[in-house]
Amino acid sequence: MTQRITIDPITRLEGHGKIEIFLDPDGNVANTYFQVPQLRGFEQFCVGRQVEEVPLLTNRICGVCPEAHHMAGAKAADAVYHVDPPSTAKKLRELLYSAFYVTDHTTHFYALAGPDFVMGPDAPVAERNILGVIHKVGLEIGGQVIQCRKNGHTVIEMIGGRKVHPCTSIPGGLTKGITEEQRQEIEKMGRWAIGFAQFSLKLFNDIVLGNKAYLDLILGDIYTHKTYYIGMVDENNKINFYDGKVSVVSPDGERIGKYGPGDYSEWIEEHVEPWTYLKFPYLKKVGWKGFVDGKDSGVYCATPLSRVNAADGMATPLAQEEYEKFFATLGGKPVHQRLATHWARLIELLYAAERWVELATDPEITSPKFHTIPTEKPTEGVGIVEAPRGTLTHHYWTDERGVTTKVNLIVGTTNNYAPISMSINKAASSLIKKGTVVSEGLLNMVEMAFRAYDPCLSCATHSLPGKMPLEVTIHDADGNPLEVLKQFVE
Amino acid sequence: MIAGNLEANGSPWNSRDSDLNSLLVIGLGNPILSDDGIGWRVAEEVQKALQLGPDGNREGAEIDFDYLALGGLSLMERMVGYSHAIVIDAIQTGLEPPGKVSIFLLEELPDYAQGRTTAVHETSLQTAIQVGQDLGAPLPDKIDIVTIEAEVLFDFSESLTPEVEAAIPEATRAVMNRIDQWKVDQKN
């Protein structure tokens, strides 16, 4: 008789993912399935609208990273109108985006990663949350986390017009700029953010890297997959969140190419599995070989870890120092251990804070030239940014009036659906052995594999038919059906 | 610790001066996700009713409205500085018919509601409120939750399903009753 273990819901994550682990008669893991509830019809919802409205709609896909959708949408709308925004507009957008990154990465570390590492995977459930973290690291630090979020929201509101769902990006740039007084305030908050990011890295260093058990956990085989990695880089192959080309590196660390927004469809294709409507993107040039890692499998990853692997370094000095330490500590590039994603995220946090200050002190940033009026006939365009959770691609097609006829989105979390599924399976298989009691801590370690990716499920499931699969049959190694799953029924 | 070197930036909670006589009404949900938009619709109706009502919305006190698609820490942060909050949101228990209006205090909110009422990307609203309180945030003493059982929460649409739409007047009255009660409490 097959035993089924369900972890439901995956706590501390957007959406309601469900991990199903199937054990064989001996009590070992037979199969794992990771499913998410589907939000349906977003792409259809966007069709038939003025394209400049779409960046305002896409940021409503979910409440977690509206800024990323707004930016990818704005860049796609620029491309639809064949208009290049003035450099001030690009810098203001990137400044907003840097503040957003600082806010988002900080929240992730203290609310999601922190419970796993600061409290520990075996800590009681009641303490394994942000509340436990702030009581352990100190209420003063908790206050700094809130301060950091407040500062980020202030910058987003100054440039984006609203605290959470920015609305100022239009084809050709922005609807408003910033004053010198605002610039000074933004610069001051950015300098504070650098200190806070450095503190967060020190905390990680002290608590995680200073603990041999955690380091062994990170470096162990359980959370390791040798996949391809993608991430956006600037002209010097340094990480950039807002603009550039997407670098693709192999499991050996070799860069096999870079693609611009217009070429994404030559690089990325999507695989369909019968048990889920969420698709599995893979590298077209390598091909889909199933849920396996290695150089012959087109499975790739798009996360903070992927970005540091896919780039040659960080564009700011303090983050570059941390980048070098990261690879020196973890044994060179690329780093395949998924739990190192938490560390990579903190390096990105520092970079985002430094970039925030760089942009806030740029002489052009208060220029009134923040918009170029589009004059070309609208057609089709692609916009790519790095969302905190992975490369985000928006592709819009319009008629000659600029009314959308088709919309396609490949969101950060979707990129990682295959590697997430693989990580869950590997963690479960490694941690649940014959005779092992499945304790809460053990199950949490399965979830830890998942949380490293910080998947945002509500926007990963945007384009789906109106019906979910009714049942799925699991087969054993000989192809015999083991169990029919009916929990898919709505 | 490096934190000691961080420039003191004052209290992180000073975005709004705390007002002991203030009420925040929040329409919660995603306005383009079918029935998830019900919270906004009801909040709009309440706001209209107060503006049109004989006594306006002022009786020596303040009522603010906000329309949000947030949860957890972000939602908690929006409540800072208010003495009372009313959150209106869709809920999907599967135990009640679509359109069923329910009223809870936050602490009475059943576990099964947490997913819909709060985005759980970072933490639940209850935990976030606790975080805020532990960090000294001036948060509402009382948080009323008015929920409307939803039917469709996974399809993008600006329309509500008929049963949920039909619940708007009842939900609006429920919120108005809470507001009236709050006014009475203010006088006492």
Contacts between the chains, C-beta under 8 A, distances in Angstrom:
chain1	res1	chain2	res2	distance
A	9	B	115	6.6
A	9	B	120	7.5
A	11	B	120	6.9
A	12	B	120	6.4
A	12	B	121	7.6
A	12	B	122	7.1
A	12	B	123	6.6
A	13	B	120	6.4
A	13	B	121	6.4
A	14	B	119	5.9
A	14	B	120	6.4
A	14	B	121	3.8
A	15	B	120	8.0
A	16	B	115	5.6
A	37	B	154	6.1
A	38	B	154	6.0
A	39	B	33	6.9
A	39	B	154	5.1
A	39	B	155	7.6
A	39	B	156	6.8
A	40	B	154	5.7
A	40	B	155	4.9
A	40	B	156	6.9
A	41	B	155	5.5
A	41	B	156	4.7
A	41	B	157	7.6
A	42	B	156	4.9
A	44	B	156	7.6
A	45	B	32	6.7
A	45	B	156	3.9
A	45	B	157	7.0
A	57	B	32	6.6
A	60	B	30	6.0
A	60	B	31	7.1
A	60	B	32	5.2
A	60	B	33	8.0
A	60	B	69	6.6
A	62	B	30	7.6
A	62	B	69	7.8
A	62	B	119	7.6
A	63	B	30	7.5
A	63	B	69	4.5
A	63	B	70	5.0
A	63	B	71	6.5
A	63	B	74	7.3
A	63	B	119	5.0
A	63	B	121	7.6
A	64	B	119	6.9
A	64	B	121	4.8
A	107	B	73	6.7
A	107	B	122	5.4
A	108	B	122	7.9
A	111	B	72	7.8
A	111	B	73	7.0
A	111	B	122	4.0
A	111	B	123	5.5
A	112	B	122	6.8
A	129	B	123	6.0
A	129	B	127	5.7
A	130	B	73	7.8
A	130	B	122	6.9
A	130	B	123	5.1
A	130	B	127	6.6
A	130	B	128	7.9
A	130	B	131	5.8
A	131	B	123	7.9
A	131	B	127	5.7
A	131	B	130	5.6
A	131	B	131	5.7
A	131	B	134	7.0
A	134	B	131	6.4
A	134	B	134	6.8
A	134	B	135	7.1
A	135	B	134	7.3
A	138	B	3	7.7
A	139	B	134	6.4
A	139	B	135	5.8
A	139	B	136	7.9
A	140	B	3	6.3
A	141	B	3	5.8
A	142	B	131	6.7
A	142	B	134	7.1
A	142	B	135	4.9
A	143	B	11	7.6
A	143	B	12	5.3
A	143	B	135	5.3
A	143	B	136	7.6
A	144	B	3	6.2
A	144	B	6	6.5
A	144	B	12	7.7
A	146	B	12	4.1
A	146	B	13	7.4
A	146	B	73	7.8
A	146	B	77	7.2
A	146	B	132	7.8
A	146	B	135	6.3
A	146	B	137	7.7
A	147	B	9	5.5
A	147	B	12	4.0
A	149	B	73	6.9
A	149	B	74	7.9
A	149	B	77	6.9
A	150	B	12	5.5
A	150	B	15	6.5
A	150	B	77	7.3
A	151	B	9	7.9
A	153	B	77	8.0
A	164	B	68	7.9
A	164	B	69	7.9
A	164	B	70	6.4
A	164	B	74	6.8
A	165	B	69	7.4
A	192	B	6	6.7
A	192	B	7	5.9
A	192	B	9	6.2
A	195	B	2	6.9
A	195	B	5	6.5
A	195	B	6	4.9
A	195	B	7	7.3
A	196	B	6	6.3
A	198	B	2	5.8
A	199	B	1	7.2
A	199	B	2	3.9
A	199	B	3	5.2
A	199	B	6	6.7
A	202	B	1	7.7
A	202	B	2	5.2
A	456	B	121	6.8
A	462	B	156	8.0
A	466	B	155	7.3
